[in-house]
C-alpha cells in the first residue's frame, strides 16, 4: 500500500488539472484525474479517494450537483470535498457549502494555499497521514510505533495485515470492495489477484482474535469487507 493520501481532481480545463496534479504529486499525494462530472462519479467508486478537489463549472453535470450526489453516497460519507470556483459572491460560497462542500476556494487561487487546505481536510478525515493513532472497539493502531493492541493485548501483524487494518480503521462501518482494498493496500500499479484480499483478511481476523471478543470484520456478500 501506498500510505499516500489519494486525491480525485475533477477539472475540465486540462492546464488547470495538470497543474493541480503536478503539485499534489510533488507533495507526495496519489492523484486520479476526471474531466467531467459523470467520469468523477465513476472514478470515485473505483479509486476510493481520500479527498475530492472539484470544479464548480463542469460540462454537463455541474460541480454543485456532483458534490450533492457524492455526499448522498454511503461511500461519500467522511470524504471531504473542496470546491473550486470563479464565483466570488458570498451567496455562491454559501450555496457551495450548503450543498455539502467542506471548503470553498475561489479562482484564481494560490496553489500553496490549496495544498494547505487539502492537508487541513485530511488531518480531520484521515488522521493516520499525520501519525495519529486509530482506535475502534478496543483496537488501537499506532502508525508511528507500528504497534497494534486489542483490549490491551499486543498483536502480531504482518506489514500487509497492518496496512489492511489501518484502511479499515480509518472509516469503521464503510464497506470496501476487494478492488478498492487492492488499490489502497497494495497500490494501483501492482497487479494482485482479488482473491489475495480474502487470504489477508483471513490472516487479519486470526491476528485480531482475542478470547471472548467477537470478530470485528464483517464480510458483505458480493460487496466486500467492513470493520464493525
C-alpha positions as CSV (number, residue, x, y, z in Angstrom):
1,X,0.0,0.0,0.0
2,X,1.0,3.4,-0.6
3,X,0.3,5.4,2.5
4,X,-0.1,8.4,0.2
5,X,-3.4,10.2,0.6
6,X,-5.4,9.9,-2.6
7,X,-6.9,13.0,-4.3
8,X,-9.5,12.9,-7.0
9,X,-9.2,16.1,-9.1
10,X,-12.4,17.0,-11.1
11,X,-11.5,19.8,-13.5
12,X,-12.4,20.1,-17.2
13,X,-9.6,22.6,-18.1
14,X,-6.6,20.5,-18.9
15,X,-4.0,23.0,-17.9
16,X,-5.6,23.6,-14.5
17,X,-6.0,19.9,-14.0
18,X,-2.3,19.1,-14.8
19,X,-1.0,22.0,-12.6
20,X,-3.0,20.7,-9.7
21,X,-1.9,17.1,-10.3
22,X,1.7,18.1,-10.7
23,X,1.8,20.0,-7.4
24,X,-0.1,17.3,-5.5
25,X,2.1,14.6,-6.7
26,X,5.2,16.7,-5.9
27,X,3.9,16.9,-2.3
28,X,3.5,13.1,-2.1
29,X,-0.2,12.7,-3.0
30,X,-1.6,10.0,-5.2
31,X,-3.8,11.6,-7.9
32,X,-6.7,10.5,-10.1
33,X,-8.0,12.9,-12.7
34,X,-11.5,13.4,-14.0
35,X,-12.7,15.8,-16.8
36,X,-16.4,15.5,-16.3
37,X,-18.9,15.0,-13.5
38,X,-20.0,11.6,-14.9
39,X,-16.4,10.5,-15.0
40,X,-15.9,11.7,-11.5
41,X,-18.8,9.7,-10.1
42,X,-17.4,6.5,-11.8
43,X,-13.8,7.1,-10.6
44,X,-15.0,8.0,-7.1
45,X,-16.2,4.4,-6.7
46,X,-13.3,2.8,-8.4
47,X,-10.5,4.8,-6.8
48,X,-12.0,5.4,-3.3
49,X,-10.2,8.8,-2.9
50,X,-9.5,10.4,0.5
51,X,-10.5,13.8,-0.8
52,X,-12.0,15.4,-3.8
53,X,-11.0,18.7,-5.4
54,X,-14.0,19.7,-7.5
55,X,-14.5,22.5,-10.0
56,X,-17.9,24.1,-9.9
57,X,-18.2,24.8,-13.7
58,X,-18.1,21.4,-15.5
59,X,-19.6,20.4,-18.9
60,X,-22.9,18.6,-18.4
61,X,-23.5,17.9,-14.7
62,X,-22.3,20.8,-12.6
63,X,-19.8,20.5,-9.7
64,X,-22.6,21.5,-7.3
65,X,-24.7,18.6,-8.4
66,X,-21.7,16.2,-8.3
67,X,-21.0,17.3,-4.7
68,X,-24.6,16.7,-3.8
69,X,-24.5,13.2,-5.3
70,X,-21.2,12.3,-3.7
71,X,-22.4,13.3,-0.2
72,X,-25.5,11.2,-0.6
73,X,-23.5,8.1,-1.2
74,X,-22.6,5.8,1.7
75,X,-19.1,5.7,0.3
76,X,-19.1,9.5,0.2
77,X,-19.6,10.0,4.0
78,X,-16.5,11.3,5.5
79,X,-14.7,12.1,2.2
80,X,-14.0,15.9,2.1
81,X,-14.8,17.9,-1.0
82,X,-13.0,21.2,-1.8
83,X,-15.0,23.2,-4.3
84,X,-13.1,25.4,-6.8
85,X,-15.0,28.3,-8.4
86,X,-14.6,31.6,-10.2
87,X,-17.8,32.7,-8.4
88,X,-16.7,35.1,-5.7
89,X,-20.1,36.3,-4.4
90,X,-20.9,35.3,-0.8
91,X,-24.1,33.7,-1.9
92,X,-22.3,31.3,-4.2
93,X,-19.9,30.4,-1.4
94,X,-22.8,29.7,0.9
95,X,-24.6,27.7,-1.7
96,X,-21.5,25.5,-2.3
97,X,-21.0,24.9,1.4
98,X,-24.7,24.1,2.0
99,X,-24.6,21.6,-0.8
100,X,-22.0,19.7,1.2
101,X,-18.6,21.1,0.2
102,X,-16.2,21.1,3.1
103,X,-14.3,24.0,1.8
104,X,-14.6,26.6,-1.0
105,X,-11.7,28.2,-2.9
106,X,-12.2,31.0,-5.4
107,X,-10.2,31.3,-8.6
108,X,-7.6,32.4,-9.2
109,X,-6.1,30.7,-6.2
110,X,-2.7,30.2,-4.7
111,X,-1.5,26.6,-5.2
112,X,0.3,26.7,-1.9
113,X,-2.9,27.7,-0.1
114,X,-4.9,25.0,-1.8
115,X,-2.2,22.4,-0.7
116,X,-2.6,23.7,2.8
117,X,-6.4,23.4,2.7
118,X,-6.1,19.8,1.3
119,X,-3.8,18.9,4.2
120,X,-6.1,20.5,6.7
121,X,-9.1,18.5,5.5
122,X,-7.1,15.3,5.5
123,X,-6.0,15.8,9.1
124,X,-9.6,15.6,10.1
125,X,-10.7,12.8,7.7
126,X,-7.6,10.6,7.5
127,X,-5.6,11.2,10.7
128,X,-3.1,8.4,10.0
129,X,-1.5,10.6,7.4
130,X,-0.2,12.8,10.2
131,X,0.8,10.0,12.5
132,X,-2.3,9.9,14.8
133,X,-3.4,6.6,16.3
134,X,-6.6,5.0,15.1
135,X,-9.0,3.3,17.5
136,X,-12.2,1.3,17.3
137,X,-13.9,-1.1,19.7
138,X,-10.8,-1.8,21.8
139,X,-8.4,-1.9,18.9
140,X,-5.6,0.7,18.8
141,X,-3.2,1.1,15.8
142,X,-0.3,3.4,16.3
143,X,1.3,4.2,12.9
144,X,4.4,5.8,14.4
145,X,5.4,2.8,16.6
146,X,3.8,0.3,14.2
147,X,2.1,-1.4,17.2
148,X,-1.5,-2.8,17.4
149,X,-3.3,-3.7,20.5
150,X,-6.7,-5.1,21.3
151,X,-8.1,-4.8,24.8
152,X,-4.5,-4.0,25.9
153,X,-3.1,-7.1,24.4
154,X,-0.3,-6.5,21.8
155,X,-1.0,-8.2,18.5
156,X,1.5,-9.5,15.9
157,X,0.6,-8.4,12.4
158,X,2.5,-8.7,9.1
159,X,3.0,-5.5,7.1
160,X,0.2,-6.2,4.7
161,X,-2.3,-7.0,7.5
162,X,-1.2,-3.8,9.3
163,X,-2.0,-1.7,6.2
164,X,-5.2,-3.5,5.7
165,X,-6.3,-2.9,9.3
166,X,-5.3,0.8,9.0
167,X,-7.5,1.2,6.0
168,X,-10.5,-0.5,7.7
169,X,-9.9,1.6,10.9
170,X,-9.9,4.9,9.1
171,X,-13.6,4.5,8.3
172,X,-15.3,2.0,10.5
173,X,-18.6,0.8,9.0
174,X,-17.6,1.6,5.5
175,X,-17.9,-1.3,3.1
176,X,-14.7,-1.7,1.0
177,X,-14.8,-3.7,-2.2
178,X,-11.9,-6.1,-2.9
179,X,-10.8,-3.8,-5.8
180,X,-10.7,-0.7,-3.5
181,X,-8.7,-2.6,-0.9
182,X,-6.3,-3.7,-3.6
183,X,-5.7,-0.1,-4.7
184,X,-5.3,1.2,-1.1
185,X,-3.3,-1.6,0.4
186,X,-1.2,-2.9,-2.5
187,X,-1.2,0.1,-4.7
188,X,-2.7,0.8,-8.1
189,X,0.5,-0.1,-10.1
190,X,0.8,-3.6,-8.7
191,X,-1.2,-6.5,-10.1
192,X,-2.6,-8.8,-7.4
193,X,-5.5,-11.2,-7.7
194,X,-8.6,-10.0,-5.8
195,X,-8.6,-13.4,-4.0
196,X,-5.4,-12.3,-2.3
197,X,-7.6,-9.9,-0.3
198,X,-9.6,-12.7,1.1
199,X,-6.4,-14.5,2.2
200,X,-5.1,-11.5,4.0
201,X,-8.4,-10.7,5.6
202,X,-8.4,-14.2,7.0
203,X,-4.9,-13.7,8.4
204,X,-6.0,-10.3,9.9
205,X,-9.0,-12.0,11.5
206,X,-6.8,-14.6,13.1
207,X,-4.4,-11.9,14.4
208,X,-7.2,-9.9,15.9
209,X,-8.6,-12.9,17.7
210,X,-8.8,-12.2,21.4
211,X,-10.6,-14.6,23.9
212,X,-14.2,-13.6,24.4
213,X,-14.1,-10.8,21.8
214,X,-16.1,-11.0,18.6
215,X,-14.7,-10.9,15.1
216,X,-14.7,-7.2,14.3
217,X,-14.6,-7.7,10.5
218,X,-17.8,-8.2,8.5
219,X,-18.0,-9.9,5.2
220,X,-20.7,-8.4,3.0
221,X,-21.6,-11.0,0.3
222,X,-20.9,-9.6,-3.2
223,X,-19.7,-6.3,-1.8
224,X,-16.5,-6.7,0.3
225,X,-15.5,-6.1,3.9
226,X,-16.1,-3.6,6.7
227,X,-15.0,-3.1,10.2
228,X,-17.8,-3.1,12.7
